[in-house]
Amino acid sequence: MMRTSFFFVYPSADLGIMGAVKRLMDCLLNPGDAELLAPLVMDEILIRVLRSPIGVHVAEMGFADSSVQRVAKAIAWLCDNFSQQMKVADLAELVHMSESSFREHFKSVTSMSPLQYQKALAFMKRDV
């Protein structure tokens, strides 16, 4: 079910998460609450997200040796070296993955191939 609010369209969201986010916003408006309650509400939000359908993917981001962390390392390299020639095999080796596995995980994280991502970075950096 889609809901419309002013100019925004968004899918139905978990009401528990939305309530916790609202409580966090309220806490941040009051310095005493921000210091004492905001960390607890942030923990609640994290727990609710981890228990949601995307929780497994969110949790994977925290593992040091996860495929998401490896792709993040490759993205960091691409950001620092976007103008250099790059072979996907070399990038996969940098993050200790096979080329086919790297391509699959990279695309699942970024929705682009490594080469498309590098070209998009170069295009964005050129316009800055």
Number of C-alpha atoms within 10 A of each C-alpha: 6 8 10 9 7 5 5 7 10 10 9 9 11 11 9 13 17 12 13 18 16 13 15 21 14 13 19 15 10 12 11 11 14 17 12 11 16 20 14 13 20 15 12 17 19 17 13 16 18 15 13 14 10 10 14 12 12 16 14 14 15 11 11 10 12 13 20 20 16 21 24 17 15 20 20 12 13 21 15 10 14 19 13 10 7 14 12 16 14 13 22 21 14 13 17 13 18 15 16 12 12 24 20 15 18 23 16 13 13 14 12 15 18 24 14 13 19 21 15 14 18 17 12 10 12 8 7 5
